[in-house]
Amino acid sequence: MHSDLALKMTADLFWTGLLVCLPILGITMLVGLVMMPPTTVALPLKVLMFVLVDGWSLVLKALVGSFH
């Protein structure tokens, strides 16, 4: 039961990260900034997305819900 929740949360984080990093990678390659790591641009976008979707409340709800 708990492993299903952990797997779902891991998959959600993976797909979110992938959906943010791939366009950033494409843009940096298109502009010619190949030596610039994509995480330099993607990390602030991920933090912004976390804040916009109220990530802390989602994480806390998942943690509290896992103790039932």
mmJSON file of the N, C-alpha and C atoms, coordinates in Angstrom:
{"data_MODEL":{"atom_site":{
"group_PDB":["ATOM","ATOM","ATOM","ATOM","ATOM","ATOM","ATOM","ATOM","ATOM","ATOM","ATOM","ATOM","ATOM","ATOM","ATOM","ATOM","ATOM","ATOM","ATOM","ATOM","ATOM","ATOM","ATOM","ATOM","ATOM","ATOM","ATOM","ATOM","ATOM","ATOM","ATOM","ATOM","ATOM","ATOM","ATOM","ATOM","ATOM","ATOM","ATOM","ATOM","ATOM","ATOM","ATOM","ATOM","ATOM","ATOM","ATOM","ATOM","ATOM","ATOM","ATOM","ATOM","ATOM","ATOM","ATOM","ATOM","ATOM","ATOM","ATOM","ATOM","ATOM","ATOM","ATOM","ATOM","ATOM","ATOM","ATOM","ATOM","ATOM","ATOM","ATOM","ATOM","ATOM","ATOM","ATOM","ATOM","ATOM","ATOM","ATOM","ATOM","ATOM","ATOM","ATOM","ATOM","ATOM","ATOM","ATOM","ATOM","ATOM","ATOM","ATOM","ATOM","ATOM","ATOM","ATOM","ATOM","ATOM","ATOM","ATOM","ATOM","ATOM","ATOM","ATOM","ATOM","ATOM","ATOM","ATOM","ATOM","ATOM","ATOM","ATOM","ATOM","ATOM","ATOM","ATOM","ATOM","ATOM","ATOM","ATOM","ATOM","ATOM","ATOM","ATOM","ATOM","ATOM","ATOM","ATOM","ATOM","ATOM","ATOM","ATOM","ATOM","ATOM","ATOM","ATOM","ATOM","ATOM","ATOM","ATOM","ATOM","ATOM","ATOM","ATOM","ATOM","ATOM","ATOM","ATOM","ATOM","ATOM","ATOM","ATOM","ATOM","ATOM","ATOM","ATOM","ATOM","ATOM","ATOM","ATOM","ATOM","ATOM","ATOM","ATOM","ATOM","ATOM","ATOM","ATOM","ATOM","ATOM","ATOM","ATOM","ATOM","ATOM","ATOM","ATOM","ATOM","ATOM","ATOM","ATOM","ATOM","ATOM","ATOM","ATOM","ATOM","ATOM","ATOM","ATOM","ATOM","ATOM","ATOM","ATOM","ATOM","ATOM","ATOM","ATOM","ATOM","ATOM","ATOM","ATOM","ATOM","ATOM","ATOM","ATOM","ATOM"],
"id":[1,2,3,4,5,6,7,8,9,10,11,12,13,14,15,16,17,18,19,20,21,22,23,24,25,26,27,28,29,30,31,32,33,34,35,36,37,38,39,40,41,42,43,44,45,46,47,48,49,50,51,52,53,54,55,56,57,58,59,60,61,62,63,64,65,66,67,68,69,70,71,72,73,74,75,76,77,78,79,80,81,82,83,84,85,86,87,88,89,90,91,92,93,94,95,96,97,98,99,100,101,102,103,104,105,106,107,108,109,110,111,112,113,114,115,116,117,118,119,120,121,122,123,124,125,126,127,128,129,130,131,132,133,134,135,136,137,138,139,140,141,142,143,144,145,146,147,148,149,150,151,152,153,154,155,156,157,158,159,160,161,162,163,164,165,166,167,168,169,170,171,172,173,174,175,176,177,178,179,180,181,182,183,184,185,186,187,188,189,190,191,192,193,194,195,196,197,198,199,200,201,202,203,204],
"type_symbol":["N","C","C","N","C","C","N","C","C","N","C","C","N","C","C","N","C","C","N","C","C","N","C","C","N","C","C","N","C","C","N","C","C","N","C","C","N","C","C","N","C","C","N","C","C","N","C","C","N","C","C","N","C","C","N","C","C","N","C","C","N","C","C","N","C","C","N","C","C","N","C","C","N","C","C","N","C","C","N","C","C","N","C","C","N","C","C","N","C","C","N","C","C","N","C","C","N","C","C","N","C","C","N","C","C","N","C","C","N","C","C","N","C","C","N","C","C","N","C","C","N","C","C","N","C","C","N","C","C","N","C","C","N","C","C","N","C","C","N","C","C","N","C","C","N","C","C","N","C","C","N","C","C","N","C","C","N","C","C","N","C","C","N","C","C","N","C","C","N","C","C","N","C","C","N","C","C","N","C","C","N","C","C","N","C","C","N","C","C","N","C","C","N","C","C","N","C","C","N","C","C","N","C","C"],
"label_atom_id":["N","CA","C","N","CA","C","N","CA","C","N","CA","C","N","CA","C","N","CA","C","N","CA","C","N","CA","C","N","CA","C","N","CA","C","N","CA","C","N","CA","C","N","CA","C","N","CA","C","N","CA","C","N","CA","C","N","CA","C","N","CA","C","N","CA","C","N","CA","C","N","CA","C","N","CA","C","N","CA","C","N","CA","C","N","CA","C","N","CA","C","N","CA","C","N","CA","C","N","CA","C","N","CA","C","N","CA","C","N","CA","C","N","CA","C","N","CA","C","N","CA","C","N","CA","C","N","CA","C","N","CA","C","N","CA","C","N","CA","C","N","CA","C","N","CA","C","N","CA","C","N","CA","C","N","CA","C","N","CA","C","N","CA","C","N","CA","C","N","CA","C","N","CA","C","N","CA","C","N","CA","C","N","CA","C","N","CA","C","N","CA","C","N","CA","C","N","CA","C","N","CA","C","N","CA","C","N","CA","C","N","CA","C","N","CA","C","N","CA","C","N","CA","C","N","CA","C","N","CA","C","N","CA","C","N","CA","C"],
"label_alt_id":[null,null,null,null,null,null,null,null,null,null,null,null,null,null,null,null,null,null,null,null,null,null,null,null,null,null,null,null,null,null,null,null,null,null,null,null,null,null,null,null,null,null,null,null,null,null,null,null,null,null,null,null,null,null,null,null,null,null,null,null,null,null,null,null,null,null,null,null,null,null,null,null,null,null,null,null,null,null,null,null,null,null,null,null,null,null,null,null,null,null,null,null,null,null,null,null,null,null,null,null,null,null,null,null,null,null,null,null,null,null,null,null,null,null,null,null,null,null,null,null,null,null,null,null,null,null,null,null,null,null,null,null,null,null,null,null,null,null,null,null,null,null,null,null,null,null,null,null,null,null,null,null,null,null,null,null,null,null,null,null,null,null,null,null,null,null,null,null,null,null,null,null,null,null,null,null,null,null,null,null,null,null,null,null,null,null,null,null,null,null,null,null,null,null,null,null,null,null,null,null,null,null,null,null],
"label_comp_id":["MET","MET","MET","HIS","HIS","HIS","SER","SER","SER","ASP","ASP","ASP","LEU","LEU","LEU","ALA","ALA","ALA","LEU","LEU","LEU","LYS","LYS","LYS","MET","MET","MET","THR","THR","THR","ALA","ALA","ALA","ASP","ASP","ASP","LEU","LEU","LEU","PHE","PHE","PHE","TRP","TRP","TRP","THR","THR","THR","GLY","GLY","GLY","LEU","LEU","LEU","LEU","LEU","LEU","VAL","VAL","VAL","CYS","CYS","CYS","LEU","LEU","LEU","PRO","PRO","PRO","ILE","ILE","ILE","LEU","LEU","LEU","GLY","GLY","GLY","ILE","ILE","ILE","THR","THR","THR","MET","MET","MET","LEU","LEU","LEU","VAL","VAL","VAL","GLY","GLY","GLY","LEU","LEU","LEU","VAL","VAL","VAL","MET","MET","MET","MET","MET","MET","PRO","PRO","PRO","PRO","PRO","PRO","THR","THR","THR","THR","THR","THR","VAL","VAL","VAL","ALA","ALA","ALA","LEU","LEU","LEU","PRO","PRO","PRO","LEU","LEU","LEU","LYS","LYS","LYS","VAL","VAL","VAL","LEU","LEU","LEU","MET","MET","MET","PHE","PHE","PHE","VAL","VAL","VAL","LEU","LEU","LEU","VAL","VAL","VAL","ASP","ASP","ASP","GLY","GLY","GLY","TRP","TRP","TRP","SER","SER","SER","LEU","LEU","LEU","VAL","VAL","VAL","LEU","LEU","LEU","LYS","LYS","LYS","ALA","ALA","ALA","LEU","LEU","LEU","VAL","VAL","VAL","GLY","GLY","GLY","SER","SER","SER","PHE","PHE","PHE","HIS","HIS","HIS"],
"label_asym_id":["A","A","A","A","A","A","A","A","A","A","A","A","A","A","A","A","A","A","A","A","A","A","A","A","A","A","A","A","A","A","A","A","A","A","A","A","A","A","A","A","A","A","A","A","A","A","A","A","A","A","A","A","A","A","A","A","A","A","A","A","A","A","A","A","A","A","A","A","A","A","A","A","A","A","A","A","A","A","A","A","A","A","A","A","A","A","A","A","A","A","A","A","A","A","A","A","A","A","A","A","A","A","A","A","A","A","A","A","A","A","A","A","A","A","A","A","A","A","A","A","A","A","A","A","A","A","A","A","A","A","A","A","A","A","A","A","A","A","A","A","A","A","A","A","A","A","A","A","A","A","A","A","A","A","A","A","A","A","A","A","A","A","A","A","A","A","A","A","A","A","A","A","A","A","A","A","A","A","A","A","A","A","A","A","A","A","A","A","A","A","A","A","A","A","A","A","A","A","A","A","A","A","A","A"],
"label_entity_id":["1","1","1","1","1","1","1","1","1","1","1","1","1","1","1","1","1","1","1","1","1","1","1","1","1","1","1","1","1","1","1","1","1","1","1","1","1","1","1","1","1","1","1","1","1","1","1","1","1","1","1","1","1","1","1","1","1","1","1","1","1","1","1","1","1","1","1","1","1","1","1","1","1","1","1","1","1","1","1","1","1","1","1","1","1","1","1","1","1","1","1","1","1","1","1","1","1","1","1","1","1","1","1","1","1","1","1","1","1","1","1","1","1","1","1","1","1","1","1","1","1","1","1","1","1","1","1","1","1","1","1","1","1","1","1","1","1","1","1","1","1","1","1","1","1","1","1","1","1","1","1","1","1","1","1","1","1","1","1","1","1","1","1","1","1","1","1","1","1","1","1","1","1","1","1","1","1","1","1","1","1","1","1","1","1","1","1","1","1","1","1","1","1","1","1","1","1","1","1","1","1","1","1","1"],
"label_seq_id":[1,1,1,2,2,2,3,3,3,4,4,4,5,5,5,6,6,6,7,7,7,8,8,8,9,9,9,10,10,10,11,11,11,12,12,12,13,13,13,14,14,14,15,15,15,16,16,16,17,17,17,18,18,18,19,19,19,20,20,20,21,21,21,22,22,22,23,23,23,24,24,24,25,25,25,26,26,26,27,27,27,28,28,28,29,29,29,30,30,30,31,31,31,32,32,32,33,33,33,34,34,34,35,35,35,36,36,36,37,37,37,38,38,38,39,39,39,40,40,40,41,41,41,42,42,42,43,43,43,44,44,44,45,45,45,46,46,46,47,47,47,48,48,48,49,49,49,50,50,50,51,51,51,52,52,52,53,53,53,54,54,54,55,55,55,56,56,56,57,57,57,58,58,58,59,59,59,60,60,60,61,61,61,62,62,62,63,63,63,64,64,64,65,65,65,66,66,66,67,67,67,68,68,68],
"pdbx_PDB_ins_code":[null,null,null,null,null,null,null,null,null,null,null,null,null,null,null,null,null,null,null,null,null,null,null,null,null,null,null,null,null,null,null,null,null,null,null,null,null,null,null,null,null,null,null,null,null,null,null,null,null,null,null,null,null,null,null,null,null,null,null,null,null,null,null,null,null,null,null,null,null,null,null,null,null,null,null,null,null,null,null,null,null,null,null,null,null,null,null,null,null,null,null,null,null,null,null,null,null,null,null,null,null,null,null,null,null,null,null,null,null,null,null,null,null,null,null,null,null,null,null,null,null,null,null,null,null,null,null,null,null,null,null,null,null,null,null,null,null,null,null,null,null,null,null,null,null,null,null,null,null,null,null,null,null,null,null,null,null,null,null,null,null,null,null,null,null,null,null,null,null,null,null,null,null,null,null,null,null,null,null,null,null,null,null,null,null,null,null,null,null,null,null,null,null,null,null,null,null,null,null,null,null,null,null,null],
"Cartn_x":[0.829,0.0,0.872,1.836,2.701,3.663,4.071,4.989,4.301,2.985,2.254,2.265,2.09,2.119,3.505,4.53,5.907,6.23,5.776,6.024,5.3,4.081,3.319,3.967,4.399,5.049,6.362,7.114,8.374,8.124,7.119,6.802,6.341,5.535,5.088,6.265,7.197,8.375,9.242,9.377,10.181,9.594,8.282,7.657,7.646,7.446,7.494,8.884,9.899,11.274,11.604,11.132,11.393,10.691,9.47,8.725,9.311,10.032,10.68,12.06,12.831,14.219,14.33,13.484,13.62,13.417,12.377,12.276,13.432,13.894,15.024,16.267,16.478,17.614,17.523,16.341,16.155,16.408,15.931,16.118,17.598,18.302,19.714,20.538,20.188,20.9,20.574,19.332,18.915,19.613,19.768,20.39,21.91,22.467,23.909,24.626,23.898,24.5,24.685,25.391,25.517,26.307,27.266,28.089,27.359,26.242,25.483,24.609,24.749,23.938,22.453,21.574,20.139,19.597,20.229,19.729,19.892,20.818,20.995,19.739,19.071,17.845,16.624,16.666,15.491,15.212,16.241,16.019,15.149,15.411,14.501,13.077,12.927,11.579,10.871,11.615,11.029,10.599,11.44,11.087,9.852,9.8,8.643,7.376,7.478,6.324,5.881,6.845,6.544,5.775,6.198,5.529,4.14,4.018,2.734,1.666,2.047,1.058,0.906,1.511,1.444,1.968,3.208,3.833,3.927,4.194,4.337,3.041,1.918,0.652,0.386,0.755,0.582,1.461,2.696,3.608,3.108,2.675,2.194,0.907,-0.003,-1.234,-0.897,0.062,0.458,1.095,1.923,2.545,1.53,0.623,-0.404,-1.337,-1.685,-2.576,-1.942,-0.614,0.055,0.072,-0.293,-0.272,-1.601,-2.579,-3.869,-3.769],
"Cartn_y":[-1.186,0.0,1.248,1.321,2.49,2.552,1.39,1.392,1.925,1.728,2.28,3.803,4.361,5.815,6.356,5.674,6.115,6.026,4.968,4.822,5.905,6.217,7.255,8.624,8.926,10.207,10.317,9.22,9.218,9.415,8.748,8.901,10.32,10.906,12.289,13.254,13.075,13.937,13.747,12.505,12.228,12.904,12.732,13.312,14.834,15.398,16.85,17.368,16.727,17.128,16.981,15.899,15.669,16.709,17.053,18.042,19.444,19.713,21.015,21.002,19.935,19.904,19.781,18.992,18.798,20.081,20.878,22.135,23.096,23.133,23.995,23.535,22.235,21.697,22.083,21.953,22.325,23.803,24.655,26.097,26.463,25.898,26.23,25.753,24.61,24.145,25.015,25.446,26.292,27.647,28.193,29.504,29.413,28.224,28.049,27.998,27.832,27.751,26.284,25.552,24.109,23.796,24.633,24.357,24.691,25.384,25.736,24.551,24.074,22.924,23.297,22.43,22.722,22.922,22.308,22.449,23.873,24.63,26.02,26.832,26.514,27.211,26.479,25.158,24.374,24.404,24.495,24.464,25.624,26.875,27.937,27.742,27.182,26.922,25.838,24.832,23.774,24.332,25.184,25.792,26.67,27.449,28.293,27.456,26.339,25.466,24.861,24.472,23.91,24.918,26.174,27.223,27.504,27.547,27.875,26.819,25.55,24.499,24.197,25.044,24.873,23.49,23.241,21.937,21.439,22.36,21.902,21.306,21.906,21.338,19.984,19.84,18.543,17.468,17.826,16.864,16.487,17.478,17.196,16.382,16.669,15.868,14.418,14.216,12.847,12.131,12.851,12.234,11.894,12.821,12.576,11.448,11.463,10.432,9.044,8.981,7.671,6.996,7.712,7.135,6.521,6.443,5.844,4.357],
"Cartn_z":[0.0,0.0,0.0,0.927,1.013,-0.162,-0.668,-1.798,-3.054,-3.173,-4.318,-4.279,-3.103,-2.951,-3.26,-2.748,-2.999,-4.484,-5.14,-6.572,-7.363,-6.975,-7.668,-7.483,-6.261,-6.008,-6.776,-6.834,-7.579,-9.06,-9.602,-11.015,-11.317,-10.436,-10.636,-10.647,-9.722,-9.681,-10.919,-11.367,-12.555,-13.791,-14.001,-15.199,-15.142,-13.956,-13.821,-14.16,-13.62,-13.92,-15.389,-15.987,-17.407,-18.272,-17.919,-18.703,-18.565,-17.485,-17.338,-18.0,-17.806,-18.285,-19.802,-20.433,-21.877,-22.685,-22.43,-23.186,-22.891,-21.653,-21.315,-22.058,-22.134,-22.873,-24.347,-24.925,-26.326,-26.576,-25.657,-25.816,-25.69,-24.702,-24.536,-25.725,-26.303,-27.492,-28.705,-28.814,-29.929,-29.894,-28.703,-28.556,-28.663,-28.491,-28.604,-27.278,-26.206,-24.878,-24.482,-25.328,-25.124,-23.851,-23.513,-22.331,-21.024,-21.106,-19.904,-19.5,-18.263,-17.86,-17.776,-18.251,-18.222,-16.817,-15.827,-14.458,-13.94,-14.509,-14.098,-14.376,-15.471,-15.834,-15.281,-15.279,-14.904,-13.407,-12.579,-11.134,-10.649,-11.054,-10.629,-11.138,-12.343,-12.857,-12.042,-11.618,-10.791,-9.433,-8.847,-7.554,-7.719,-8.801,-9.061,-9.233,-9.965,-10.154,-8.824,-7.982,-6.664,-5.82,-5.876,-5.105,-5.669,-6.993,-7.613,-7.364,-7.308,-7.066,-5.581,-4.732,-3.277,-2.886,-3.258,-3.094,-1.671,-0.715,0.656,1.18,0.845,1.327,0.669,-0.598,-1.265,-0.627,-0.323,0.314,1.701,2.482,3.833,3.81,2.883,2.765,2.434,1.534,1.171,2.365,3.129,4.29,5.371,5.657,6.677,6.214,4.953,4.414,4.415,4.393,4.364,5.727,6.794,8.135,8.545,7.647,7.996,8.08],
"occupancy":[1.0,1.0,1.0,1.0,1.0,1.0,1.0,1.0,1.0,1.0,1.0,1.0,1.0,1.0,1.0,1.0,1.0,1.0,1.0,1.0,1.0,1.0,1.0,1.0,1.0,1.0,1.0,1.0,1.0,1.0,1.0,1.0,1.0,1.0,1.0,1.0,1.0,1.0,1.0,1.0,1.0,1.0,1.0,1.0,1.0,1.0,1.0,1.0,1.0,1.0,1.0,1.0,1.0,1.0,1.0,1.0,1.0,1.0,1.0,1.0,1.0,1.0,1.0,1.0,1.0,1.0,1.0,1.0,1.0,1.0,1.0,1.0,1.0,1.0,1.0,1.0,1.0,1.0,1.0,1.0,1.0,1.0,1.0,1.0,1.0,1.0,1.0,1.0,1.0,1.0,1.0,1.0,1.0,1.0,1.0,1.0,1.0,1.0,1.0,1.0,1.0,1.0,1.0,1.0,1.0,1.0,1.0,1.0,1.0,1.0,1.0,1.0,1.0,1.0,1.0,1.0,1.0,1.0,1.0,1.0,1.0,1.0,1.0,1.0,1.0,1.0,1.0,1.0,1.0,1.0,1.0,1.0,1.0,1.0,1.0,1.0,1.0,1.0,1.0,1.0,1.0,1.0,1.0,1.0,1.0,1.0,1.0,1.0,1.0,1.0,1.0,1.0,1.0,1.0,1.0,1.0,1.0,1.0,1.0,1.0,1.0,1.0,1.0,1.0,1.0,1.0,1.0,1.0,1.0,1.0,1.0,1.0,1.0,1.0,1.0,1.0,1.0,1.0,1.0,1.0,1.0,1.0,1.0,1.0,1.0,1.0,1.0,1.0,1.0,1.0,1.0,1.0,1.0,1.0,1.0,1.0,1.0,1.0,1.0,1.0,1.0,1.0,1.0,1.0],
"B_iso_or_equiv":[0.0,0.0,0.0,0.0,0.0,0.0,0.0,0.0,0.0,0.0,0.0,0.0,0.0,0.0,0.0,0.0,0.0,0.0,0.0,0.0,0.0,0.0,0.0,0.0,0.0,0.0,0.0,0.0,0.0,0.0,0.0,0.0,0.0,0.0,0.0,0.0,0.0,0.0,0.0,0.0,0.0,0.0,0.0,0.0,0.0,0.0,0.0,0.0,0.0,0.0,0.0,0.0,0.0,0.0,0.0,0.0,0.0,0.0,0.0,0.0,0.0,0.0,0.0,0.0,0.0,0.0,0.0,0.0,0.0,0.0,0.0,0.0,0.0,0.0,0.0,0.0,0.0,0.0,0.0,0.0,0.0,0.0,0.0,0.0,0.0,0.0,0.0,0.0,0.0,0.0,0.0,0.0,0.0,0.0,0.0,0.0,0.0,0.0,0.0,0.0,0.0,0.0,0.0,0.0,0.0,0.0,0.0,0.0,0.0,0.0,0.0,0.0,0.0,0.0,0.0,0.0,0.0,0.0,0.0,0.0,0.0,0.0,0.0,0.0,0.0,0.0,0.0,0.0,0.0,0.0,0.0,0.0,0.0,0.0,0.0,0.0,0.0,0.0,0.0,0.0,0.0,0.0,0.0,0.0,0.0,0.0,0.0,0.0,0.0,0.0,0.0,0.0,0.0,0.0,0.0,0.0,0.0,0.0,0.0,0.0,0.0,0.0,0.0,0.0,0.0,0.0,0.0,0.0,0.0,0.0,0.0,0.0,0.0,0.0,0.0,0.0,0.0,0.0,0.0,0.0,0.0,0.0,0.0,0.0,0.0,0.0,0.0,0.0,0.0,0.0,0.0,0.0,0.0,0.0,0.0,0.0,0.0,0.0,0.0,0.0,0.0,0.0,0.0,0.0],
"pdbx_formal_charge":[null,null,null,null,null,null,null,null,null,null,null,null,null,null,null,null,null,null,null,null,null,null,null,null,null,null,null,null,null,null,null,null,null,null,null,null,null,null,null,null,null,null,null,null,null,null,null,null,null,null,null,null,null,null,null,null,null,null,null,null,null,null,null,null,null,null,null,null,null,null,null,null,null,null,null,null,null,null,null,null,null,null,null,null,null,null,null,null,null,null,null,null,null,null,null,null,null,null,null,null,null,null,null,null,null,null,null,null,null,null,null,null,null,null,null,null,null,null,null,null,null,null,null,null,null,null,null,null,null,null,null,null,null,null,null,null,null,null,null,null,null,null,null,null,null,null,null,null,null,null,null,null,null,null,null,null,null,null,null,null,null,null,null,null,null,null,null,null,null,null,null,null,null,null,null,null,null,null,null,null,null,null,null,null,null,null,null,null,null,null,null,null,null,null,null,null,null,null,null,null,null,null,null,null],
"auth_seq_id":[1,1,1,2,2,2,3,3,3,4,4,4,5,5,5,6,6,6,7,7,7,8,8,8,9,9,9,10,10,10,11,11,11,12,12,12,13,13,13,14,14,14,15,15,15,16,16,16,17,17,17,18,18,18,19,19,19,20,20,20,21,21,21,22,22,22,23,23,23,24,24,24,25,25,25,26,26,26,27,27,27,28,28,28,29,29,29,30,30,30,31,31,31,32,32,32,33,33,33,34,34,34,35,35,35,36,36,36,37,37,37,38,38,38,39,39,39,40,40,40,41,41,41,42,42,42,43,43,43,44,44,44,45,45,45,46,46,46,47,47,47,48,48,48,49,49,49,50,50,50,51,51,51,52,52,52,53,53,53,54,54,54,55,55,55,56,56,56,57,57,57,58,58,58,59,59,59,60,60,60,61,61,61,62,62,62,63,63,63,64,64,64,65,65,65,66,66,66,67,67,67,68,68,68],
"auth_comp_id":["MET","MET","MET","HIS","HIS","HIS","SER","SER","SER","ASP","ASP","ASP","LEU","LEU","LEU","ALA","ALA","ALA","LEU","LEU","LEU","LYS","LYS","LYS","MET","MET","MET","THR","THR","THR","ALA","ALA","ALA","ASP","ASP","ASP","LEU","LEU","LEU","PHE","PHE","PHE","TRP","TRP","TRP","THR","THR","THR","GLY","GLY","GLY","LEU","LEU","LEU","LEU","LEU","LEU","VAL","VAL","VAL","CYS","CYS","CYS","LEU","LEU","LEU","PRO","PRO","PRO","ILE","ILE","ILE","LEU","LEU","LEU","GLY","GLY","GLY","ILE","ILE","ILE","THR","THR","THR","MET","MET","MET","LEU","LEU","LEU","VAL","VAL","VAL","GLY","GLY","GLY","LEU","LEU","LEU","VAL","VAL","VAL","MET","MET","MET","MET","MET","MET","PRO","PRO","PRO","PRO","PRO","PRO","THR","THR","THR","THR","THR","THR","VAL","VAL","VAL","ALA","ALA","ALA","LEU","LEU","LEU","PRO","PRO","PRO","LEU","LEU","LEU","LYS","LYS","LYS","VAL","VAL","VAL","LEU","LEU","LEU","MET","MET","MET","PHE","PHE","PHE","VAL","VAL","VAL","LEU","LEU","LEU","VAL","VAL","VAL","ASP","ASP","ASP","GLY","GLY","GLY","TRP","TRP","TRP","SER","SER","SER","LEU","LEU","LEU","VAL","VAL","VAL","LEU","LEU","LEU","LYS","LYS","LYS","ALA","ALA","ALA","LEU","LEU","LEU","VAL","VAL","VAL","GLY","GLY","GLY","SER","SER","SER","PHE","PHE","PHE","HIS","HIS","HIS"],
"auth_asym_id":["A","A","A","A","A","A","A","A","A","A","A","A","A","A","A","A","A","A","A","A","A","A","A","A","A","A","A","A","A","A","A","A","A","A","A","A","A","A","A","A","A","A","A","A","A","A","A","A","A","A","A","A","A","A","A","A","A","A","A","A","A","A","A","A","A","A","A","A","A","A","A","A","A","A","A","A","A","A","A","A","A","A","A","A","A","A","A","A","A","A","A","A","A","A","A","A","A","A","A","A","A","A","A","A","A","A","A","A","A","A","A","A","A","A","A","A","A","A","A","A","A","A","A","A","A","A","A","A","A","A","A","A","A","A","A","A","A","A","A","A","A","A","A","A","A","A","A","A","A","A","A","A","A","A","A","A","A","A","A","A","A","A","A","A","A","A","A","A","A","A","A","A","A","A","A","A","A","A","A","A","A","A","A","A","A","A","A","A","A","A","A","A","A","A","A","A","A","A","A","A","A","A","A","A"],
"auth_atom_id":["N","CA","C","N","CA","C","N","CA","C","N","CA","C","N","CA","C","N","CA","C","N","CA","C","N","CA","C","N","CA","C","N","CA","C","N","CA","C","N","CA","C","N","CA","C","N","CA","C","N","CA","C","N","CA","C","N","CA","C","N","CA","C","N","CA","C","N","CA","C","N","CA","C","N","CA","C","N","CA","C","N","CA","C","N","CA","C","N","CA","C","N","CA","C","N","CA","C","N","CA","C","N","CA","C","N","CA","C","N","CA","C","N","CA","C","N","CA","C","N","CA","C","N","CA","C","N","CA","C","N","CA","C","N","CA","C","N","CA","C","N","CA","C","N","CA","C","N","CA","C","N","CA","C","N","CA","C","N","CA","C","N","CA","C","N","CA","C","N","CA","C","N","CA","C","N","CA","C","N","CA","C","N","CA","C","N","CA","C","N","CA","C","N","CA","C","N","CA","C","N","CA","C","N","CA","C","N","CA","C","N","CA","C","N","CA","C","N","CA","C","N","CA","C","N","CA","C","N","CA","C","N","CA","C","N","CA","C"],
"pdbx_PDB_model_num":[1,1,1,1,1,1,1,1,1,1,1,1,1,1,1,1,1,1,1,1,1,1,1,1,1,1,1,1,1,1,1,1,1,1,1,1,1,1,1,1,1,1,1,1,1,1,1,1,1,1,1,1,1,1,1,1,1,1,1,1,1,1,1,1,1,1,1,1,1,1,1,1,1,1,1,1,1,1,1,1,1,1,1,1,1,1,1,1,1,1,1,1,1,1,1,1,1,1,1,1,1,1,1,1,1,1,1,1,1,1,1,1,1,1,1,1,1,1,1,1,1,1,1,1,1,1,1,1,1,1,1,1,1,1,1,1,1,1,1,1,1,1,1,1,1,1,1,1,1,1,1,1,1,1,1,1,1,1,1,1,1,1,1,1,1,1,1,1,1,1,1,1,1,1,1,1,1,1,1,1,1,1,1,1,1,1,1,1,1,1,1,1,1,1,1,1,1,1,1,1,1,1,1,1]
}}}
